[in-house]
Each structure stands twice: as C-alpha cells, then as structure tokens.
Amino acid sequence: MSEGNAPRKLHKGIIALIVIVAVAIIAVAVYLLTADGRAYSRAVELQAAGNYDEALAVYQTIPEYEDAAERIRECSYQMALAREAAGNYAEAQALYAWLGDYLDAAERGAECGYRAAVALETTGSAADAAAGFAALGNYKDSVARAANLQSALERYNTERERVEAQTEALETALATGEALLETCLLYT
C-alpha cells in the first residue's frame, strides 16, 4: 500500500509546489501592476499635507496616471506661490513661466519679474534691473523704467570714462612733477 501511495504523494507535492509558485507569480504581478496606484496615493497624501515639492517628485514618475498631469501643475503652482511669498521672485517667475496659461500664472510671473527687477534696481544692479524690466515688455511701467536705467547707465559710463581720463592725466602730471623734482634735487 505504501508503494502505491508514493506516486500520489509525489504528485500532490508537485501540484502544491506549482500552486505556490503560481500564487507567488500572481502576487508579484499584482504588486508590480499596482505600483503606479500606490505612488499616486502617496503623492495625493503628500499634496494634501502641503508637501508640494515631494508630491511633485512622485507625480513626475507617473505623469500619465489618472489626473497626475493636472496635479503636477497644481503642485508647481503652489510651489510658485510659496516662493513668491518668500520673496524668491526669480524662482517663482521660472515656475510660473513653466505653467504658461495655468490659472493666473502668466500674470503672477510677470509680477514676480517686475519685483525681481525692482529689487535689482534697489541693490544697485542697474544693468541687470534694466534687462529685467526690458524682458517684461509693456508690463506696468517696465518700458519707462528700462529706458531710465539704460539712460542712467550711459551717463554713468560717460562720466566714468571722463574721470578715468582725468585720473590718467593727473597721474602723468604727477610723474612729470616727480621727475622734475628729482632733477632739481640733483643740481642743488
């Protein structure tokens, strides 16, 4: 009787092994096939908690999943708002520019560019401020401010060249005077 049961036990063992392997393969397949869903859920949680940078990073790994593309824009917009509020106008402007016509991103981007140019004007970076205002086109008084700064820069450069020429002439006169003084001291 035991000799007849051995093939049955072996057959049952093989079937059990096949079932275990099949279940493992199915489990791995289900796990892999639901990876995007798990990532999306994690990103939604991060976004709801206000962790927009982290949520954006996760959404960018699954841009085609459900409404991830829209959520990428929303996270980017919230990040731009935060950078604007913190006074990081250049970073905010870049994010708004990337967003294009999303909500009021274009208007906010122009305002951030304007504020950045005003800050440059205040800190003494007139050339950079003029370029910033010029890049804004007809936004607010950007054209006039760019023109005023450019005119001031031209006047400054003209005056700097005049002073440098005078300095050179004075240095030459001083060298000549020192040479004359030396000559006089030799003859006395």
C-alpha positions in Angstrom: 0.0 0.0 0.0 2.8 2.4 0.7 4.3 1.7 -2.7 1.1 2.9 -4.4 0.8 6.0 -2.2 4.4 7.2 -3.1 3.5 8.4 -6.6 0.3 10.1 -5.2 2.3 11.9 -2.5 4.9 13.0 -5.1 2.1 14.1 -7.5 0.4 16.1 -4.6 3.7 17.6 -3.7 4.3 18.7 -7.3 0.8 20.2 -7.5 1.3 22.0 -4.2 4.6 23.4 -5.4 3.1 24.5 -8.7 0.2 26.2 -6.8 2.7 28.0 -4.5 4.8 29.2 -7.5 1.7 30.4 -9.3 0.4 32.3 -6.3 3.9 33.9 -5.9 3.9 34.9 -9.5 0.4 36.3 -9.3 1.3 38.2 -6.1 4.4 39.7 -7.7 2.5 40.6 -10.9 -0.3 42.3 -8.8 2.3 44.2 -6.8 4.1 45.4 -9.9 0.8 46.3 -11.7 -0.4 48.4 -8.8 2.9 50.3 -8.3 1.5 53.4 -10.1 -1.6 53.4 -7.9 0.5 53.2 -4.7 2.7 56.0 -5.9 -0.3 58.1 -6.9 -1.9 57.5 -3.5 1.3 58.6 -1.7 1.6 61.7 -3.9 -2.0 62.6 -3.1 -1.3 62.3 0.6 1.8 64.5 0.3 -0.1 67.1 -1.7 -2.9 67.1 0.8 -0.3 67.7 3.6 1.2 70.6 1.7 4.4 68.9 0.8 4.2 70.0 -2.8 7.9 69.5 -3.7 7.8 65.9 -2.6 4.3 65.3 -4.2 5.6 66.8 -7.4 8.6 64.5 -7.5 6.3 61.4 -7.1 3.7 62.6 -9.7 6.5 63.2 -12.2 7.3 59.5 -12.0 3.7 58.7 -13.2 2.7 61.7 -15.4 0.2 59.6 -17.4 -1.6 58.1 -14.4 -5.2 59.3 -13.8 -5.0 63.1 -13.3 -1.3 63.2 -12.3 -0.6 65.8 -15.1 -3.1 68.2 -13.6 -1.8 67.6 -10.1 1.8 68.3 -11.4 0.6 71.7 -12.5 -1.3 72.3 -9.2 1.8 71.4 -7.1 4.0 73.6 -9.3 1.6 76.5 -8.9 1.5 76.0 -5.1 5.3 75.9 -5.1 5.5 79.1 -7.1 3.1 80.8 -4.7 5.3 79.8 -1.8 8.4 81.1 -3.4 6.7 84.3 -4.4 5.5 84.8 -0.8 9.1 84.2 0.5 10.5 86.8 -1.9 12.2 84.3 -4.2 10.9 86.1 -7.3 13.3 84.6 -9.8 12.4 81.0 -8.8 8.7 81.8 -8.7 8.9 83.5 -12.1 10.5 80.4 -13.6 7.8 78.1 -12.2 5.0 80.5 -13.4 6.6 80.6 -16.8 6.7 76.8 -17.0 3.0 76.8 -16.1 2.1 79.0 -19.0 -1.6 79.8 -19.1 -2.4 77.8 -16.0 -4.8 79.9 -13.8 -3.2 83.3 -13.3 0.4 82.0 -13.7 1.3 84.4 -16.6 0.2 87.5 -14.6 1.9 86.3 -11.4 5.1 85.5 -13.4 5.2 89.0 -14.8 4.6 90.5 -11.4 7.5 88.4 -10.0 9.7 89.5 -12.8 8.8 93.1 -12.0 9.5 92.7 -8.3 12.8 91.0 -9.1 13.8 93.9 -11.3 12.8 96.4 -8.7 14.9 94.5 -6.1 17.9 94.6 -8.5 17.4 98.3 -9.1 17.4 98.9 -5.3 20.6 96.9 -4.7 22.5 98.8 -7.4 22.5 96.2 -10.2 21.2 98.7 -12.7 22.2 96.8 -15.8 20.5 93.6 -14.6 17.5 95.6 -13.5 17.3 97.3 -16.9 17.4 93.9 -18.6 14.8 92.6 -16.2 12.4 95.4 -17.0 13.1 95.2 -20.7 12.2 91.5 -20.7 8.8 92.3 -19.3 7.8 94.3 -22.3 4.8 96.6 -21.6 4.1 95.2 -18.1 3.2 98.2 -15.8 5.9 100.9 -16.3 8.7 98.4 -17.3 9.4 100.1 -20.6 10.0 103.5 -19.0 12.0 102.1 -16.1 14.2 100.1 -18.5 14.8 103.3 -20.6 15.5 105.4 -17.5 18.0 102.8 -16.2 19.7 102.5 -19.6 20.0 106.2 -19.9 21.5 106.4 -16.3 23.9 103.6 -17.2 25.0 105.5 -20.3 25.5 108.7 -18.3 27.4 106.8 -15.7 29.7 105.2 -18.3 30.4 108.5 -19.9 31.2 110.1 -16.6 33.4 107.1 -15.6 35.4 107.4 -18.8 35.8 111.2 -18.2 37.1 110.6 -14.6 39.4 107.8 -15.8 40.9 110.1 -18.4 41.4 112.8 -15.8 42.9 110.4 -13.4 45.3 109.2 -16.2 46.2 112.9 -17.0 46.8 113.6 -13.3 49.0 110.5 -12.9 51.0 111.6 -15.9 51.4 115.2 -14.5 52.4 113.8 -11.1 55.0 111.5 -12.7 56.4 114.5 -14.6 56.5 116.7 -11.5 58.3 113.9 -9.6 60.8 113.7 -12.4 61.4 117.5 -12.3 61.8 117.4 -8.6 64.4 114.7 -8.8 66.2 116.7 -11.5 66.2 119.8 -9.3 67.5 117.9 -6.3 70.4 116.6 -8.4 71.5 120.1 -9.3 71.3 121.5 -5.9 
